[in-house]
């Protein structure tokens, strides 16, 4: 589906409601492989997707029977001028709704039904379709990401969406993660290979290339999947191998909070029972049965967590629910 790029590109397009960056089919296949049991008998709604262009629609249309879908809906936004010279549906968004009976029809020939308005996901036209859906799967505009997630939570919808990694630092998004209402999907960063962009888009960013079939691809390497569909990876136990007792100098304490700093998730000590500040990428390994999330970023004084007067990168404060408390226990563990 269409989406914005990253960093400077995101800021340039901050106010845009219609984006032209498309999720690659290979990335959709890789992520959706972990959720297939969630779709049987469900109506899937891709509410930021032109079905003629969207790889999300293409994926679900091609795998309709395998997933056991009930219905598939995709809708798209059109600004007031983008359809100026298209007499049919000029200035109106539209949608395609299909069932198993429609699978023999080529996607290019599926009939589009036009909205009364522009098809913005917040419009009554789109909300009416949302109310009928069970699961939303799409790539929403980053500039409206918080509003998009808020709508899904308000309407109590299951979802799997792509966002920028920085989205998990938003106060309202982080609260949803902390309270286990949403969580990270399986792939993030370089696990999302890139996005197709249109001809007029300037090819700059973290990585760019032209694919074998001529598609223009940018790879920002700072995106993630966000979901409230259960996935086995969030139940995996994070294996801890480091020890705090006797190695205290490797774990400096914060100036403004009673806790220690850890620069890498793999360095979380197994025997520390107090608060631990970890990078935000820890959330990719977060198991709510193993850890509690205390808070994000701030110390007791309301300021950013600091060590010797300096602030590390954003930290999430967590607690290990199963700390090994004594050296004697450690000895038996490694015996």
C-alpha positions as CSV (number, residue, x, y, z in Angstrom):
1,X,0.0,0.0,0.0
2,X,1.0,3.6,-0.3
3,X,3.2,5.1,2.4
4,X,5.8,7.7,3.3
5,X,9.5,7.2,3.4
6,X,11.7,7.9,6.4
7,X,13.5,10.6,8.3
8,X,13.7,13.8,6.2
9,X,11.2,12.4,3.7
10,X,8.7,11.7,6.5
11,X,8.9,15.3,7.7
12,X,8.4,16.7,4.2
13,X,5.3,14.6,3.7
14,X,4.0,15.1,7.3
15,X,0.7,16.6,6.2
16,X,0.0,14.2,3.4
17,X,-3.0,11.9,3.7
18,X,-2.4,10.0,0.4
19,X,1.0,8.4,0.1
20,X,2.6,6.7,-2.9
21,X,4.9,4.2,-1.3
22,X,4.0,0.5,-1.7
23,X,4.8,-2.4,0.6
24,X,6.6,-5.2,-1.2
25,X,4.8,-8.5,-1.7
26,X,7.8,-10.4,-0.4
27,X,7.6,-8.6,2.9
28,X,3.9,-9.3,3.2
29,X,4.4,-13.0,2.6
30,X,7.2,-13.1,5.2
31,X,5.2,-11.5,8.0
32,X,1.8,-12.9,7.2
33,X,3.2,-16.5,7.4
34,X,3.1,-16.2,11.2
35,X,-0.6,-15.3,11.5
36,X,-2.5,-17.6,9.1
37,X,-4.6,-19.2,11.8
38,X,-6.1,-15.8,12.7
39,X,-8.0,-15.3,9.4
40,X,-10.4,-18.3,9.0
41,X,-13.9,-17.1,8.7
42,X,-12.9,-13.4,9.0
43,X,-13.5,-10.3,6.9
44,X,-10.2,-8.5,6.1
45,X,-10.2,-4.8,5.4
46,X,-7.2,-3.0,3.8
47,X,-8.4,0.5,4.4
48,X,-5.5,2.5,2.9
49,X,-5.1,0.5,-0.3
50,X,-6.0,1.0,-3.9
51,X,-6.9,-2.6,-4.8
52,X,-5.5,-2.1,-8.3
53,X,-2.0,-1.2,-6.8
54,X,-1.9,-2.8,-3.4
55,X,0.1,-5.9,-2.7
56,X,-1.9,-6.4,0.5
57,X,-5.0,-6.8,-1.6
58,X,-3.1,-9.0,-4.0
59,X,-1.9,-11.2,-1.2
60,X,-5.3,-11.8,0.4
61,X,-7.0,-12.2,-3.0
62,X,-4.5,-14.8,-4.0
63,X,-4.6,-16.6,-0.7
64,X,-8.3,-16.2,0.0
65,X,-9.2,-19.9,0.1
66,X,-6.0,-21.0,1.8
67,X,-6.7,-18.5,4.6
68,X,-10.4,-19.3,4.8
69,X,-11.5,-15.7,4.4
70,X,-15.2,-14.7,4.5
71,X,-14.7,-11.4,2.7
72,X,-11.9,-9.1,1.5
73,X,-12.4,-5.3,1.3
74,X,-9.9,-2.7,0.1
75,X,-10.5,1.1,0.0
76,X,-8.5,4.1,-1.1
77,X,-8.3,7.8,-0.7
78,X,-8.4,10.3,-3.5
79,X,-7.7,14.0,-3.0
80,X,-9.9,16.6,-4.7
81,X,-7.7,17.0,-7.7
82,X,-5.9,13.7,-8.4
83,X,-8.8,12.4,-10.4
84,X,-9.5,15.7,-12.2
85,X,-9.4,14.2,-15.7
86,X,-11.1,10.9,-14.8
87,X,-14.8,11.4,-15.3
88,X,-15.8,8.3,-13.6
89,X,-15.4,8.7,-9.8
90,X,-13.6,12.0,-10.1
91,X,-12.7,13.3,-6.7
92,X,-14.2,10.3,-4.9
93,X,-12.4,7.4,-3.1
94,X,-13.6,3.9,-3.7
95,X,-13.5,0.3,-2.6
96,X,-13.7,-3.3,-3.8
97,X,-15.4,-5.9,-1.8
98,X,-15.1,-9.6,-2.8
99,X,-16.0,-13.0,-1.7
100,X,-15.0,-16.5,-2.8
101,X,-17.4,-16.2,-5.8
102,X,-15.2,-13.3,-7.2
103,X,-11.9,-15.2,-7.2
104,X,-12.1,-16.1,-10.9
105,X,-12.3,-12.5,-11.9
106,X,-8.9,-10.7,-12.6
107,X,-8.2,-8.0,-10.1
108,X,-8.1,-5.4,-12.9
109,X,-11.7,-6.3,-13.8
110,X,-13.2,-6.3,-10.3
111,X,-15.8,-3.5,-10.1
112,X,-14.9,-0.5,-8.0
113,X,-17.7,1.1,-5.9
114,X,-17.2,4.8,-5.4
115,X,-17.6,6.6,-2.1
116,X,-19.6,9.8,-1.6
117,X,-16.4,11.4,-0.4
118,X,-12.7,11.1,-0.7
119,X,-12.2,7.7,1.1
120,X,-10.1,9.0,4.0
121,X,-10.0,6.2,6.6
122,X,-11.7,8.6,9.0
123,X,-14.7,9.3,6.7
124,X,-18.1,7.8,7.4
125,X,-17.8,5.8,4.2
126,X,-14.6,4.1,5.4
127,X,-15.8,3.7,9.0
128,X,-18.9,1.9,7.8
129,X,-16.7,-0.7,6.1
130,X,-14.5,-0.8,9.2
131,X,-17.4,-1.7,11.4
132,X,-18.1,-4.7,9.2
133,X,-14.5,-6.0,9.3
134,X,-12.8,-8.3,11.7
135,X,-9.1,-7.6,10.9
136,X,-7.4,-4.6,9.3
137,X,-4.1,-5.2,7.5
138,X,-2.5,-2.2,5.7
139,X,0.3,0.3,5.7
140,X,-1.3,3.6,7.0
141,X,0.1,7.1,6.4
142,X,2.9,7.6,9.0
143,X,1.8,11.2,9.6
144,X,-1.6,9.9,10.8
145,X,-0.3,6.8,12.5
146,X,-1.4,7.7,16.0
147,X,-4.9,8.6,14.8
148,X,-5.1,5.4,12.7
149,X,-4.2,3.2,15.7
150,X,-6.6,5.1,18.0
151,X,-9.4,4.4,15.6
152,X,-8.7,0.7,15.5
153,X,-8.6,0.5,19.3
154,X,-11.8,2.5,19.6
155,X,-13.6,0.2,17.2
156,X,-12.0,-2.9,18.9
157,X,-10.5,-4.3,15.7
158,X,-7.7,-6.8,15.3
159,X,-5.0,-5.5,13.1
160,X,-1.5,-5.9,11.5
161,X,0.0,-2.7,10.2
162,X,3.4,-1.2,9.3
163,X,4.8,1.8,11.0
164,X,8.1,3.6,11.7
165,X,10.1,2.3,14.7
166,X,9.8,5.7,16.3
167,X,6.1,5.2,16.6
168,X,6.7,3.1,19.7
169,X,8.1,6.2,21.4
170,X,4.7,8.0,21.1
171,X,3.1,8.3,24.5
172,X,-0.2,6.8,23.4
173,X,1.3,4.0,21.4
174,X,3.7,3.1,24.2
175,X,0.9,3.0,26.7
176,X,-0.9,0.4,24.5
177,X,2.3,-1.7,24.4
178,X,2.9,-1.4,28.1
179,X,-0.7,-2.5,28.9
180,X,-0.4,-5.5,26.4
181,X,-3.1,-4.2,24.1
182,X,-0.7,-4.2,21.1
183,X,2.8,-5.5,20.4
184,X,5.5,-5.7,17.8
185,X,5.2,-8.2,15.0
186,X,7.9,-10.6,13.8
187,X,10.0,-8.4,11.4
188,X,11.5,-4.9,11.8
189,X,14.4,-2.9,10.6
190,X,16.3,-4.8,7.9
191,X,13.6,-7.5,8.2
192,X,11.5,-5.3,6.1
193,X,13.3,-5.1,2.8
194,X,11.9,-1.9,1.3
195,X,9.1,0.0,-0.5
196,X,8.2,0.6,-4.1
197,X,8.1,4.3,-5.0
198,X,6.7,6.0,-8.1
199,X,8.7,7.4,-11.0
200,X,8.5,11.0,-9.8
201,X,10.0,10.2,-6.4
202,X,13.6,11.2,-5.7
203,X,15.7,8.2,-4.9
204,X,17.4,9.1,-1.7
205,X,17.4,7.5,1.7
206,X,19.2,4.8,3.6
207,X,19.4,2.4,0.7
208,X,17.9,2.6,-2.9
209,X,18.0,0.3,-5.9
210,X,16.1,-0.6,-9.1
211,X,14.7,-4.2,-9.0
212,X,15.0,-6.7,-11.8
213,X,11.5,-5.8,-13.1
214,X,12.3,-2.1,-13.0
215,X,10.6,-1.1,-9.8
216,X,12.2,1.8,-7.8
217,X,12.9,0.6,-4.2
218,X,13.8,2.5,-1.1
219,X,14.9,0.6,2.1
220,X,14.7,2.9,5.1
221,X,15.5,0.0,7.5
222,X,13.7,1.6,10.4
223,X,10.1,0.2,10.1
224,X,8.2,-2.4,12.0
225,X,5.0,-4.4,12.1
226,X,2.6,-3.5,14.9
227,X,-0.3,-5.8,15.8
228,X,-2.7,-7.2,18.4
229,X,-2.9,-10.6,16.7
230,X,-1.3,-13.2,18.9
231,X,1.9,-14.6,17.5
232,X,4.1,-17.3,19.0
233,X,7.2,-15.1,18.9
234,X,5.9,-12.9,21.7
235,X,5.8,-16.0,24.0
236,X,9.4,-16.9,23.4
237,X,11.6,-16.8,26.5
238,X,14.5,-14.4,26.2
239,X,17.6,-16.4,27.2
240,X,19.7,-14.3,29.7
241,X,23.4,-15.2,30.1
242,X,24.9,-12.1,31.9
243,X,25.4,-11.7,35.7
244,X,25.1,-8.5,37.6
245,X,26.6,-9.7,40.9
246,X,30.3,-9.1,40.7
247,X,30.0,-7.1,37.4
248,X,28.3,-4.0,38.8
249,X,30.8,-1.7,37.0
250,X,29.3,-2.8,33.7
251,X,25.8,-1.6,34.7
252,X,25.9,2.1,35.7
253,X,23.0,3.4,37.7
254,X,20.8,6.3,36.6
255,X,21.1,9.6,38.3
256,X,17.4,10.2,38.6
257,X,15.9,6.7,38.9
258,X,16.8,3.6,41.0
259,X,17.8,1.4,38.2
260,X,20.7,0.2,36.0
261,X,21.4,0.9,32.4
262,X,21.8,-1.8,29.8
263,X,22.9,-0.8,26.3
264,X,22.0,-4.1,24.6
265,X,19.1,-6.5,25.1
266,X,21.4,-9.4,25.2
267,X,23.3,-7.9,28.2
268,X,20.3,-7.9,30.5
269,X,21.5,-9.6,33.7
270,X,19.7,-12.7,34.9
271,X,20.2,-12.0,38.6
272,X,19.1,-8.3,38.9
273,X,15.7,-7.9,40.5
274,X,15.4,-4.1,40.2
275,X,14.6,-1.7,37.4
276,X,16.6,-2.1,34.2
277,X,16.8,0.6,31.4
278,X,16.9,-1.1,28.0
279,X,16.9,0.2,24.4
280,X,13.5,0.5,22.7
281,X,14.4,-2.4,20.4
282,X,14.0,-4.6,23.5
283,X,10.3,-4.6,22.6
284,X,11.0,-6.9,19.7
285,X,12.0,-9.5,22.3
286,X,9.4,-8.5,25.0
287,X,7.6,-11.4,26.6
288,X,4.9,-10.1,29.0
289,X,5.2,-13.3,31.1
290,X,8.9,-12.8,31.6
291,X,9.1,-9.0,32.1
292,X,7.2,-6.0,33.4
293,X,7.4,-2.7,31.6
294,X,7.6,0.1,34.3
295,X,7.8,3.3,32.2
296,X,9.4,4.9,29.3
297,X,12.3,7.4,29.1
298,X,11.7,9.5,32.2
299,X,13.2,9.5,35.7
300,X,11.6,10.4,39.0
301,X,12.2,14.1,38.3
302,X,10.3,14.0,35.1
303,X,13.4,14.5,33.0
304,X,15.1,12.0,30.6
305,X,17.0,9.2,32.3
306,X,20.6,10.3,32.9
307,X,24.0,8.8,33.8
308,X,26.6,11.1,35.2
309,X,24.6,14.0,33.8
310,X,24.3,12.6,30.3
311,X,21.3,11.1,28.7
312,X,21.7,7.8,26.8
313,X,19.4,7.0,23.9
314,X,15.7,6.5,24.9
315,X,15.4,3.8,27.5
316,X,12.4,1.6,28.5
317,X,12.4,0.7,32.2
318,X,11.6,-3.0,32.8
319,X,11.8,-5.6,35.6
320,X,12.7,-9.2,35.2
321,X,9.9,-11.3,36.8
322,X,12.2,-14.3,37.2
323,X,15.5,-13.1,38.6
324,X,18.0,-15.6,39.9
325,X,18.9,-14.1,43.3
326,X,21.9,-15.9,44.6
327,X,25.3,-17.1,43.4
328,X,24.5,-20.6,44.7
329,X,21.6,-20.7,42.2
330,X,23.9,-19.6,39.4
331,X,26.3,-22.3,40.2
332,X,23.6,-25.0,40.0
333,X,22.4,-23.4,36.7
334,X,25.7,-23.8,35.0
335,X,26.8,-27.1,36.6
